[in-house]
Amino acid sequence: MAAISIASMALLTPSADAAPSQASSGVIDGWLLSQRAREEGAIEVKLCKTGVKLTVSKSGLVVLAAAPWRDAYMYCLKTNNIFKMPVDKFTNPYLRTMVMFDGGALAEIETVEKGKIKSVDIECNLLTEKPGFAEHQLAKRRQGQIAARAPMNILYVVTDHFKVDRRISHILAKMYAVPVTDRIPLQFNYTNVSHEKDKQLTTTQVKAAKLKASDFLPPSGLKSVKDGMSVLVPEDSDPGLDLMMMGRTKIK
């Protein structure tokens, strides 16, 4: 594995660590996470034991799912479009397109535990790629089977600090196109086969918060669209516009 300093990941930032509980008057004890994904940019995550809501700052895309875990929603108040899908079928359709440009699916990398670590002031676990993965990727690159941006080594930080429903962890991982675990993804750094480093996911702050129960309900009056790729732009628009609205104005 290529040498990557854990300290260089800049994982340690202040946070609160109070556990959530259900409160009265439509108020829920939960957390606010400040995250940044390589494709979408800044994302606010509202989290409680039984629900999750992600809001992408730049595009206005919202991803929402909550108990009783029948449906997940993607919607945008800028376009008034909403798409509903079964929770267990949730994927980020925009990332599926981007993976084709970026030389390999990070989500498919098999991971192994490397021990405990602190990130954003909470207890976490550090995961890396399975032994032999880097050598296998380099061999495939020499044979021209994968692109220069394909991943080789990873540093993946996850946590079960919040004790939330495992489906929340799955939705977040699928949103960010990182390996699915039963723990919340916080940081994902990787080195590609060209020995260039990049960050797929960064969490800069975690804090306890009083959330509204209504935060975890989809708004009414939105137009239902046929697929997730139609949430940010009209259904008859060029799909390439979706990439730009997710913050990816140039494809490397």
C-alpha positions as CSV (number, residue, x, y, z in Angstrom):
1,M,0.0,0.0,0.0
2,A,1.3,3.5,-0.8
3,A,2.3,5.4,2.2
4,I,-0.4,7.8,3.3
5,S,-0.3,9.6,6.6
6,I,-3.4,9.4,8.6
7,A,-2.6,12.8,10.1
8,S,-2.6,14.3,6.6
9,M,-6.3,13.4,6.2
10,A,-7.1,16.3,8.5
11,L,-9.8,14.3,10.2
12,L,-9.8,15.8,13.7
13,T,-12.2,18.7,14.2
14,P,-14.4,19.6,17.1
15,S,-17.9,18.1,17.5
16,A,-20.6,17.2,19.9
17,D,-21.3,13.6,20.9
18,A,-24.6,13.5,22.7
19,A,-26.9,10.6,21.8
20,P,-30.3,11.4,20.3
21,S,-33.7,10.5,21.8
22,Q,-37.3,11.1,20.7
23,A,-38.7,14.3,22.1
24,S,-42.1,15.8,22.4
25,S,-43.8,18.5,20.3
26,G,-42.5,17.3,17.0
27,V,-38.9,17.8,17.9
28,I,-36.3,15.1,17.5
29,D,-32.8,14.9,19.1
30,G,-30.3,14.3,16.3
31,W,-27.2,15.6,14.5
32,L,-26.1,17.9,11.8
33,L,-23.2,16.7,9.7
34,S,-21.2,19.0,7.4
35,Q,-19.9,16.9,4.6
36,R,-18.3,17.5,1.2
37,A,-18.5,15.0,-1.7
38,R,-16.2,15.2,-4.7
39,E,-19.0,15.3,-7.2
40,E,-21.7,17.3,-5.3
41,G,-19.7,19.7,-3.2
42,A,-21.0,20.8,0.2
43,I,-23.8,18.7,1.7
44,E,-25.8,19.3,4.9
45,V,-26.9,16.0,6.5
46,K,-29.7,15.9,9.1
47,L,-29.6,12.6,11.0
48,C,-31.7,11.0,13.7
49,K,-32.2,7.4,14.8
50,T,-35.0,6.8,12.2
51,G,-34.3,9.2,9.4
52,V,-31.8,11.0,7.2
53,K,-32.0,14.1,5.0
54,L,-29.2,15.3,2.7
55,T,-29.3,18.7,1.0
56,V,-26.8,19.5,-1.7
57,S,-26.0,23.2,-1.4
58,K,-25.1,23.9,-5.0
59,S,-27.8,22.1,-6.9
60,G,-30.6,22.1,-4.3
61,L,-30.9,18.3,-4.6
62,V,-32.5,16.7,-1.5
63,V,-32.3,13.0,-0.6
64,L,-34.7,11.9,2.1
65,A,-35.6,8.6,3.8
66,A,-37.2,7.7,7.1
67,A,-39.1,5.0,9.1
68,P,-41.1,2.9,8.2
69,W,-38.5,2.6,5.4
70,R,-40.8,2.0,2.5
71,D,-39.7,4.8,0.2
72,A,-36.7,7.1,-0.4
73,Y,-37.1,10.4,-2.2
74,M,-35.0,12.7,-4.3
75,Y,-36.4,16.1,-5.0
76,C,-35.4,19.7,-5.8
77,L,-37.4,22.8,-4.8
78,K,-35.7,24.7,-7.7
79,T,-37.3,22.5,-10.3
80,N,-40.3,21.3,-8.2
81,N,-39.5,17.8,-9.3
82,I,-39.6,14.7,-7.0
83,F,-38.7,11.0,-7.6
84,K,-39.8,8.2,-5.3
85,M,-38.1,4.8,-5.1
86,P,-38.1,1.8,-2.7
87,V,-35.5,2.4,0.0
88,D,-33.7,-0.8,-0.8
89,K,-33.4,0.2,-4.4
90,F,-31.9,3.7,-3.7
91,T,-29.0,4.7,-5.8
92,N,-27.5,8.1,-6.8
93,P,-28.2,8.1,-10.6
94,Y,-25.9,11.0,-11.2
95,L,-22.9,9.2,-9.7
96,R,-23.6,6.2,-11.9
97,T,-22.9,8.4,-14.9
98,M,-19.8,10.0,-13.3
99,V,-18.2,6.6,-12.5
100,M,-17.9,6.0,-16.2
101,F,-15.7,9.1,-16.5
102,D,-13.7,8.6,-13.4
103,G,-12.1,5.3,-14.1
104,G,-13.5,2.8,-11.6
105,A,-16.2,2.3,-9.0
106,L,-15.0,3.1,-5.5
107,A,-18.2,1.4,-4.1
108,E,-17.0,-2.0,-5.4
109,I,-13.8,-2.0,-3.4
110,E,-13.7,-4.7,-0.7
111,T,-12.5,-3.4,2.6
112,V,-10.7,-4.7,5.7
113,E,-10.6,-3.3,9.3
114,K,-7.4,-1.5,10.3
115,G,-8.4,-0.4,13.8
116,K,-9.9,2.5,15.7
117,I,-9.4,6.2,14.9
118,K,-10.9,9.5,16.0
119,S,-12.4,11.7,13.4
120,V,-14.5,14.9,14.0
121,D,-13.9,14.1,17.7
122,I,-15.9,10.8,17.7
123,E,-14.8,7.2,17.8
124,C,-14.5,5.7,14.4
125,N,-13.1,2.7,12.5
126,L,-10.5,3.0,9.7
127,L,-10.9,0.7,6.7
128,T,-8.5,0.0,3.8
129,E,-8.6,-2.0,0.7
130,K,-8.0,-5.8,0.9
131,P,-4.4,-7.0,0.6
132,G,-3.5,-7.5,-3.1
133,F,-6.0,-5.0,-4.5
134,A,-3.4,-2.4,-5.3
135,E,-1.1,-4.9,-7.1
136,H,-4.1,-6.2,-9.0
137,Q,-5.1,-2.7,-10.1
138,L,-1.6,-1.8,-11.2
139,A,-1.4,-4.9,-13.3
140,K,-4.8,-4.1,-14.9
141,R,-3.5,-0.6,-15.6
142,R,-0.3,-1.9,-17.3
143,Q,-2.5,-4.0,-19.5
144,G,-4.7,-1.0,-20.4
145,Q,-7.8,-2.5,-18.8
146,I,-8.5,0.4,-16.5
147,A,-8.1,4.2,-16.6
148,A,-5.4,6.2,-15.0
149,R,-7.9,7.5,-12.4
150,A,-8.9,4.0,-11.2
151,P,-8.4,3.6,-7.4
152,M,-5.5,1.7,-5.9
153,N,-5.4,2.4,-2.1
154,I,-8.1,3.8,0.1
155,L,-8.5,5.2,3.6
156,Y,-12.1,4.9,4.6
157,V,-13.4,6.2,8.0
158,V,-16.8,5.0,9.3
159,T,-18.6,5.2,12.6
160,D,-21.4,3.5,14.6
161,H,-21.3,6.4,17.1
162,F,-24.8,7.5,16.2
163,K,-26.5,4.1,16.7
164,V,-28.9,4.7,13.8
165,D,-30.8,2.4,11.6
166,R,-28.4,0.6,9.2
167,R,-30.4,1.8,6.2
168,I,-29.2,5.3,6.9
169,S,-25.6,4.1,6.5
170,H,-26.5,2.3,3.3
171,I,-28.2,5.4,1.8
172,L,-25.3,7.7,2.6
173,A,-22.7,5.2,1.2
174,K,-24.8,4.8,-2.0
175,M,-25.2,8.6,-2.3
176,Y,-21.4,9.1,-2.1
177,A,-20.5,6.0,-4.2
178,V,-18.3,4.5,-1.4
179,P,-18.4,0.9,-0.1
180,V,-21.6,0.1,1.8
181,T,-21.2,-0.8,5.5
182,D,-23.6,-0.8,8.5
183,R,-21.8,2.3,9.7
184,I,-22.0,6.0,8.8
185,P,-19.3,7.0,6.2
186,L,-17.3,10.1,7.3
187,Q,-14.1,10.2,5.3
188,F,-12.9,8.6,2.1
189,N,-9.5,9.3,0.6
190,Y,-7.9,7.3,-2.1
191,T,-4.8,7.0,-4.3
192,N,-5.3,6.1,-8.0
193,V,-3.1,3.9,-10.2
194,S,-1.2,7.1,-11.3
195,H,-0.3,7.7,-7.7
196,E,-2.4,10.8,-7.4
197,K,-4.4,11.4,-4.2
198,D,-8.0,12.5,-4.1
199,K,-10.9,12.9,-1.6
200,Q,-14.2,11.4,-2.3
201,L,-15.9,12.3,1.0
202,T,-14.9,14.7,3.8
203,T,-16.8,15.4,7.0
204,T,-15.7,18.6,8.7
205,Q,-18.2,18.9,11.6
206,V,-20.7,16.8,13.6
207,K,-22.9,18.5,16.2
208,A,-26.0,17.6,18.2
209,A,-29.1,19.4,17.1
210,K,-32.8,19.7,17.7
211,L,-34.5,18.7,14.5
212,K,-38.1,19.0,13.4
213,A,-40.0,15.7,12.8
214,S,-41.3,17.4,9.6
215,D,-37.7,17.5,8.3
216,F,-38.0,13.9,7.5
217,L,-41.3,14.2,5.4
218,P,-41.3,15.0,1.7
219,P,-42.9,18.3,0.7
220,S,-46.3,18.3,-1.0
221,G,-47.1,19.9,-4.4
222,L,-44.0,18.7,-6.3
223,K,-44.2,17.1,-9.8
224,S,-43.4,13.4,-9.8
225,V,-40.8,12.4,-12.5
226,K,-40.0,9.1,-14.0
227,D,-36.4,8.7,-12.8
228,G,-33.8,10.3,-10.6
229,M,-31.9,11.9,-13.5
230,S,-35.0,14.1,-14.1
231,V,-35.1,15.6,-10.6
232,L,-32.6,18.4,-11.3
233,V,-33.5,19.2,-14.9
234,P,-36.7,18.7,-17.0
235,E,-37.2,15.2,-18.3
236,D,-36.6,16.3,-21.9
237,S,-33.3,18.1,-21.2
238,D,-29.8,17.0,-22.1
239,P,-28.6,14.6,-19.4
240,G,-25.2,16.3,-19.5
241,L,-26.8,19.3,-17.8
242,D,-27.4,17.1,-14.8
243,L,-23.6,16.7,-14.3
244,M,-23.1,20.4,-14.4
245,M,-25.9,21.0,-11.9
246,M,-24.3,18.5,-9.5
247,G,-21.2,20.7,-9.5
248,R,-19.2,18.9,-12.1
249,T,-18.6,21.5,-14.7
250,K,-15.6,19.8,-16.3
251,I,-14.9,16.1,-16.8
252,K,-11.3,15.2,-16.3
